[in-house]
Amino acid sequence: MLALAYCGTCCEECPVFQATQHRDEIHKRWLAAEYSSEELCFSTRDMTCHGCHSQQRLESRMCQGCPIRACASSRKLNSCAECRDYPCLLIERFVPIETDARTQLELERQKVLIGV
């Protein structure tokens, strides 16, 4: 079974997760430049992700500030699909309906509802 982030994103498909797992500092440098803007500048160190459920220390500013991760982890959920408030405003805002992550959450939600 593939690891899923709280938001339904498949961890193995995330470029930051991939770069971390492969210890690819060149890719991490490229990702930092790609994700940076005039308002927010990321470093190579910020491009570190071991997955939302990892017990390792969070180094990534991208992950540390994720409101979905903060909410789901505080509720001790495996994914947002397990939440009684699903879909909440965070999901509506950050996980659009037409994305793979939202489709995965909907599939997980169906399992929760039928008790699988």
Summary of the structure (lengths in Angstrom):
residues: 116
radius of gyration: 14.7
end to end distance: 14.9
largest distance: 46.4
contacts: 305
relative contact order: 0.18
helix: 49%
strand: 2%
